[in-house]
Amino acid sequence: MKGFLKGMLLGAVAGAAADMAMHTNTVKKTPAGKAMQTATDVVDAAAASVKETLDR
């Protein structure tokens, strides 16, 4: 189970990083871009929380 959660965490982080790399600053200025950035920030925070929980 722990391996599965690590895999899910790594997948989420990799997806968030790829998403951030694909978006330029001009996209982030649109309402859709801002919403996407907010969603990415939420995923990053959740991934960090899961990682912290697993490291205990």
Secondary structure, DSSP 8 states (H G I E B T S, - for coil): -HHHHHHHHHHHHHHHHHHHHH--HHHHTSHHHHHHHHHHHHHHHHHHHHHHHHH-
